[in-house]
Amino acid sequence: MVNRIVARDALAGEVTGLATKIAAMPRFGLALTKKAVNQAEDAMGMQVGMDSVFGLHHLAHAHNAEVGADSLGGHDARSMRDARRKDAQ
């Protein structure tokens, strides 16, 4: 979930501040909140959706392995990292 947008140079401070606030909250209340959010997502079909997408993800890897040289479609960890960095610019 996104509830705010911050500049990249302010992100670390924003995350630290949010983590500090969360760490000060009662653990039992946080656990119940997490459980409630997860149950609401499951009721909306989130788990079924995630299972479906994960299955399609693996199908794509299997397809690439059958029709190409490898299951990652010519990518490796370094090329995927570099593509993420390029997209972030």
N, C-alpha and C positions, 0 to 999 in steps of 0.2 A: 504494500500500500504506500502511496505517496501522499504526504500531507503538507509538504513544503519543498521549495526549490531554493538552493543556495549556490553561490558562486563556488567554483572549485577550490579557490584558496581559503574559503571559509568552511569548507566541508569538515575537515578534521576537528575543528573547534566545535562545530555543531554536533557531530557524532559524540564527541567526548561529553558535552553538556547533556545530551539526551541519555547517554549511558549512565552518567552520574545520577540523573533523576530516577531512572529505572532501578538502579542498584539500591536506592534509598526506599523503594516501595516494598510493602510486605510480600514476601515470596509466595505465600499461599494465595493471595489475591491475584498475583501475576499468573500463577499456574491455572487458577480458575478462569481468568480472562483468556489465556491461550487456549484452554480446552473449549471455551464457549465459541471463540472465533473458528477453531478447527471444526467443531460440530456444525456451525452455520455454513461453512464452506462445503462440508460433506453433504449437507441437506440440499445445497444448490447443485450438487453433482460434481464438485471439484475433484474428488478422488477418482470418479469415473473418467472425467476429462483428462486428468493427469495420467492415468493408466493407459488411456487411448493414445495420447500423444507420445508417451514413452514407447509404446509398442510400434508406432509409426516411425519413431526415431531409429529403433533397432532394425526395422524393415528397410529403411534407407541405407543403413550400414551393410546389411546383407546384400541388398541390390548392388551397391557399389563394389562389394567384394566379388560378386558374380560377373559384372560387366566391365570392371576396371581392374587396375593393378592392385588396389587395396581398398579396404572398407571405409577409409576416411576421404575418399574422392581426391586423392593427390595431396592432401594436407597432412601436416604433422604438427606437433605442439608449437614449434617455433613459428610456422606460417600462420597458424590461427592466432597466436599472440600478436604478431605483426599486423594482421588484419584488424584486430580489436583496437590496437593503438592508432592505426590509420583512421578508423571510423570515429574514434574519440576526438580527433583533431578538428 
